[in-house]
Amino acid sequence: MTGQTRARAPRLFAFHVQRASLLPDPAIPAMFATAMLVDAATGLLYGAPYDRFRLWVLLILPTPSIIAALLALSGHPAGLIRGTAI
């Protein structure tokens, strides 16, 4: 993911949550911060297996990301929280 694409993702996330009224407006930055914390933790979690297995980790890595995106954009507050946690 390029830097420009990564910069658009938070705006899309916030727009969707606000437009669907999934969370009150003041809670959107907190949910986004939680998502970034989880993103940092998974980056560290995938680092060691990547050093050892390289390509195989990259083949498996998109699966949780796809599931998280589908849950976060599902339109339900519970899906949003689960998608953020993945």
MODELLER restraints for C-alpha pairs under 7 A, 6 or more apart:
rsr = mdl.restraints
at = mdl.atoms
rsr.add(forms.Gaussian(group=physical.xy_distance, feature=features.Distance(at['CA:14:A'], at['CA:28:A']), mean=6.44, stdev=0.5))
rsr.add(forms.Gaussian(group=physical.xy_distance, feature=features.Distance(at['CA:17:A'], at['CA:23:A']), mean=6.47, stdev=0.5))
rsr.add(forms.Gaussian(group=physical.xy_distance, feature=features.Distance(at['CA:18:A'], at['CA:25:A']), mean=6.62, stdev=0.5))
rsr.add(forms.Gaussian(group=physical.xy_distance, feature=features.Distance(at['CA:20:A'], at['CA:75:A']), mean=6.59, stdev=0.5))
rsr.add(forms.Gaussian(group=physical.xy_distance, feature=features.Distance(at['CA:22:A'], at['CA:76:A']), mean=6.71, stdev=0.5))
rsr.add(forms.Gaussian(group=physical.xy_distance, feature=features.Distance(at['CA:22:A'], at['CA:77:A']), mean=5.39, stdev=0.5))
rsr.add(forms.Gaussian(group=physical.xy_distance, feature=features.Distance(at['CA:35:A'], at['CA:84:A']), mean=5.07, stdev=0.5))
rsr.add(forms.Gaussian(group=physical.xy_distance, feature=features.Distance(at['CA:35:A'], at['CA:85:A']), mean=6.77, stdev=0.5))
rsr.add(forms.Gaussian(group=physical.xy_distance, feature=features.Distance(at['CA:38:A'], at['CA:85:A']), mean=6.48, stdev=0.5))
rsr.add(forms.Gaussian(group=physical.xy_distance, feature=features.Distance(at['CA:49:A'], at['CA:57:A']), mean=6.72, stdev=0.5))
rsr.add(forms.Gaussian(group=physical.xy_distance, feature=features.Distance(at['CA:50:A'], at['CA:57:A']), mean=5.63, stdev=0.5))
rsr.add(forms.Gaussian(group=physical.xy_distance, feature=features.Distance(at['CA:64:A'], at['CA:86:A']), mean=6.78, stdev=0.5))
rsr.add(forms.Gaussian(group=physical.xy_distance, feature=features.Distance(at['CA:68:A'], at['CA:83:A']), mean=4.09, stdev=0.5))
rsr.add(forms.Gaussian(group=physical.xy_distance, feature=features.Distance(at['CA:68:A'], at['CA:84:A']), mean=6.64, stdev=0.5))
rsr.add(forms.Gaussian(group=physical.xy_distance, feature=features.Distance(at['CA:68:A'], at['CA:86:A']), mean=5.53, stdev=0.5))
rsr.add(forms.Gaussian(group=physical.xy_distance, feature=features.Distance(at['CA:69:A'], at['CA:83:A']), mean=6.27, stdev=0.5))
rsr.add(forms.Gaussian(group=physical.xy_distance, feature=features.Distance(at['CA:71:A'], at['CA:79:A']), mean=4.65, stdev=0.5))
rsr.add(forms.Gaussian(group=physical.xy_distance, feature=features.Distance(at['CA:71:A'], at['CA:80:A']), mean=5.86, stdev=0.5))
rsr.add(forms.Gaussian(group=physical.xy_distance, feature=features.Distance(at['CA:71:A'], at['CA:82:A']), mean=6.62, stdev=0.5))
rsr.add(forms.Gaussian(group=physical.xy_distance, feature=features.Distance(at['CA:71:A'], at['CA:83:A']), mean=4.67, stdev=0.5))
rsr.add(forms.Gaussian(group=physical.xy_distance, feature=features.Distance(at['CA:72:A'], at['CA:79:A']), mean=5.51, stdev=0.5))
rsr.add(forms.Gaussian(group=physical.xy_distance, feature=features.Distance(at['CA:72:A'], at['CA:80:A']), mean=3.93, stdev=0.5))
rsr.add(forms.Gaussian(group=physical.xy_distance, feature=features.Distance(at['CA:72:A'], at['CA:81:A']), mean=6.99, stdev=0.5))
rsr.add(forms.Gaussian(group=physical.xy_distance, feature=features.Distance(at['CA:72:A'], at['CA:83:A']), mean=4.40, stdev=0.5))
rsr.add(forms.Gaussian(group=physical.xy_distance, feature=features.Distance(at['CA:72:A'], at['CA:84:A']), mean=6.34, stdev=0.5))
rsr.add(forms.Gaussian(group=physical.xy_distance, feature=features.Distance(at['CA:73:A'], at['CA:80:A']), mean=6.65, stdev=0.5))
